[in-house]
Amino acid sequence: MSYLITGLGNIGLEYAGTRHNIGFSVLDAWAALQKTAFSTLRYGAMAQVKYAGKSVWLLKPSTYVNLSGKAVRYWMNEERIPLENTLVVLDDVALPFGKIRMRAKGSDGGHNGLKHITTVLGTQNYARLRIGVGDDFPRGYRADYVLSPWNKNEKKELPFLCDQAIEAIQLFIRHGIDQAMNTVNTEPKPVLDKDED
C-alpha cells in the first residue's frame, strides 16, 4: 500500500527558509532521518521512504504553491495512490507558531495551494496537516509575511516543530486519519516560549 505526502512550498533559493515552505522543510527533515535523497521528476522532487511496512512517497511540487494540484493529481495517478492515502502538509496563519492540526477534509482557509488542489481533485475530502506559522503581520500583508524568513527564535525551534509534524504524518500512515486527528489535535505542544522576542 502506497501513500503520498505532499509538502507545499515554492522552489528557488529566494523562498528557502520561509514560512510558506514549511511543507518542504518537514519532508526534507524526514528524508534526512531516513537517509534518502530527493530526485527531480515531473512536477516536483520526489523521495521514497518505507514506514510501517508501507511505501511512502514524499512530494515537493515544483509548480509553486498556487498550482500544487497539478503535481498532486499527477503523482496520485502515476503511483495509483487512493485519496484516503493522500496527505498535504502546509503553513497556516490561523494557528500560532508551534501548533499543528490535522483535518480529514475541509475548506482551503484562504490558502491558495489547498484551493488549487481542491479544484484539480474536484473534492475537499483529502487529509491535511496544518502547521502554525503565526499571524504577526498588519492587515493586507499576509503574502509578505508567509514569504518572509523565520525569526531567530522560530528558526531555533523549527527542528522540533518538524519532528512533531513527522510524528503526526507517521500516525496518519500507521493508524489512519481518525486516530491521527484524535492524537494530534487533542495534544497540542507549543514549542515557542512566548516570553522570547
Phi and psi in degrees as a GROMACS rama.xvg file:
@    title "Ramachandran Plot"
@    xaxis  label "Phi"
@    yaxis  label "Psi"
@TYPE xy
-109.235  151.954  SER-2
-127.237  149.294  TYR-3
-120.13  116.545  LEU-4
-109.822  113.759  ILE-5
-105.787  121.52  THR-6
-98.8292  125.392  GLY-7
-84.0833  146.017  LEU-8
174.851  176.041  GLY-9
-113.177  138.572  ASN-10
-78.837  158.405  ILE-11
110.681  143.216  GLY-12
-60.0983  -31.8706  LEU-13
-66.8604  -18.3211  GLU-14
-103.338  -8.66748  TYR-15
-62.7085  135.984  ALA-16
75.0475  19.6847  GLY-17
-100.32  163.515  THR-18
-62.0121  -36.5903  ARG-19
-65.3441  -17.6688  HIS-20
-99.2707  19.1919  ASN-21
-60.2814  -32.0163  ILE-22
-61.7979  -43.0987  GLY-23
-61.3895  -43.7444  PHE-24
-60.8816  -41.9505  SER-25
-64.2179  -45.7573  VAL-26
-67.1186  -38.1846  LEU-27
-60.2473  -41.6299  ASP-28
-65.1696  -41.2989  ALA-29
-69.4486  -41.5553  TRP-30
-60.0971  -40.1993  ALA-31
-64.3816  -41.2026  ALA-32
-61.5463  -36.5635  LEU-33
-87.2701  -0.626047  GLN-34
54.2999  44.028  LYS-35
-121.065  155.862  THR-36
-115.26  155.968  ALA-37
-85.9838  142.809  PHE-38
-113.611  140.761  SER-39
-80.416  115.595  THR-40
-127.267  -169.564  LEU-41
-64.4704  129.685  ARG-42
65.2373  8.76288  TYR-43
166.118  -179.873  GLY-44
-99.843  134.569  ALA-45
-125.893  143.246  MET-46
-135.673  152.658  ALA-47
-120.767  131.823  GLN-48
-126.828  157.409  VAL-49
-105.511  132.341  LYS-50
-147.835  128.367  TYR-51
52.5582  38.1132  ALA-52
76.0689  6.5592  GLY-53
-107.439  151.846  LYS-54
-92.0697  121.28  SER-55
-118.323  121.544  VAL-56
-96.4576  128.196  TRP-57
-103.327  122.246  LEU-58
-119.012  125.846  LEU-59
-113.268  99.2327  LYS-60
-59.1248  144.288  PRO-61
-100.29  11.526  SER-62
-88.8154  0.202046  THR-63
69.8231  154.547  TYR-64
-52.7457  -44.385  VAL-65
-67.801  -11.9232  ASN-66
-122.963  28.4475  LEU-67
-60.0617  -27.3677  SER-68
-59.04  -33.546  GLY-69
-59.4611  -44.9399  LYS-70
-69.6301  -42.2918  ALA-71
-62.2413  -49.3468  VAL-72
-62.7921  -43.0385  ARG-73
-60.0071  -47.6742  TYR-74
-77.8588  -26.4387  TRP-75
-61.8546  -44.7343  MET-76
-69.5182  -43.8039  ASN-77
-61.5558  -41.9036  GLU-78
-100.671  6.25635  GLU-79
52.9699  51.5482  ARG-80
-97.727  122.69  ILE-81
-70.9191  157.525  PRO-82
-55.7272  -38.8237  LEU-83
-69.3698  -12.8244  GLU-84
-104.176  18.2966  ASN-85
-111.174  132.548  THR-86
-135.578  135.732  LEU-87
-111.637  131.396  VAL-88
-109.18  126.504  VAL-89
-150.153  165.812  LEU-90
-81.6407  151.169  ASP-91
-142.232  115.632  ASP-92
-76.5329  -11.885  VAL-93
-79.8491  -9.75417  ALA-94
-112.038  141.099  LEU-95
-66.0559  155.279  PRO-96
-56.1626  132.904  PHE-97
99.6471  -10.9432  GLY-98
-101.623  142.729  LYS-99
-126.767  150.557  ILE-100
-138.964  136.712  ARG-101
-109.768  138.469  MET-102
-132.949  145.212  ARG-103
-81.552  -23.4886  ALA-104
-170.29  -179.202  LYS-105
141.62  -177.156  GLY-106
-74.2018  171.36  SER-107
-80.3848  -12.9523  ASP-108
60.5842  24.3454  GLY-109
83.9421  4.4858  GLY-110
-88.5699  118.774  HIS-111
-65.229  -29.2434  ASN-112
-65.1556  -48.663  GLY-113
-62.9608  -38.599  LEU-114
-59.044  -44.2675  LYS-115
-70.7951  -39.9225  HIS-116
-60.736  -45.4976  ILE-117
-61.4049  -42.2552  THR-118
-63.743  -46.938  THR-119
-69.9003  -40.7866  VAL-120
-79.1554  -19.4656  LEU-121
75.4166  19.6118  GLY-122
-158.492  152.962  THR-123
-96.7785  0.0404245  GLN-124
-87.0694  59.121  ASN-125
-133.571  149.29  TYR-126
-73.1974  147.581  ALA-127
-143.036  144.858  ARG-128
-111.789  110.245  LEU-129
-92.6559  129.32  ARG-130
-114.536  121.391  ILE-131
-66.1801  130.245  GLY-132
-118.856  4.34853  VAL-133
80.4314  174.798  GLY-134
-139.432  42.4401  ASP-135
-83.2307  66.118  ASP-136
-147.377  150.142  PHE-137
-69.9395  158.328  PRO-138
-53.7943  132.157  ARG-139
90.0878  -1.00409  GLY-140
-115.443  24.4286  TYR-141
-58.9122  -46.7058  ARG-142
-61.4424  -43.757  ALA-143
-61.2003  -39.5012  ASP-144
-65.3224  -50.3793  TYR-145
-70.6746  -22.3251  VAL-146
-92.3486  7.88233  LEU-147
-99.9241  158.907  SER-148
-71.405  160.879  PRO-149
-63.2948  150.162  TRP-150
-78.6683  175.914  ASN-151
-58.9493  -45.7395  LYS-152
-71.0518  -38.1596  ASN-153
-62.0923  -43.268  GLU-154
-60.2849  -36.7149  LYS-155
-66.7352  -35.6286  LYS-156
-89.7492  -10.0048  GLU-157
-56.3306  -42.2614  LEU-158
-58.3739  -36.4274  PRO-159
-70.1926  -37.0146  PHE-160
-66.0547  -40.3416  LEU-161
-63.2791  -41.0262  CYS-162
-60.4538  -42.8257  ASP-163
-60.4287  -43.6805  GLN-164
-66.5825  -40.3547  ALA-165
-61.0979  -42.7805  ILE-166
-59.8277  -39.9493  GLU-167
-64.7691  -42.4699  ALA-168
-63.1923  -41.1339  ILE-169
-64.6056  -37.3997  GLN-170
-61.8837  -42.2077  LEU-171
-59.1056  -43.6311  PHE-172
-70.6839  -41.2077  ILE-173
-77.5267  -39.5658  ARG-174
-120.384  -7.98498  HIS-175
93.4267  167.382  GLY-176
-65.7436  -40.0419  ILE-177
-64.0855  -49.5711  ASP-178
-67.9262  -36.3163  GLN-179
-63.5025  -44.595  ALA-180
-60.5741  -43.5086  MET-181
-59.7076  -41.3136  ASN-182
-75.5025  -50.008  THR-183
-66.3753  -43.819  VAL-184
-81.3404  -17.8967  ASN-185
-99.7548  -4.35883  THR-186
-128.754  60.4431  GLU-187
-65.1967  141.695  PRO-188
-128.601  85.1157  LYS-189
-57.9971  139.171  PRO-190
-114.27  -3.90479  VAL-191
-108.793  125.64  LEU-192
-67.8841  118.464  ASP-193
-64.9146  -19.9603  LYS-194
-77.4628  -16.0198  ASP-195
-81.4523  145.715  GLU-196
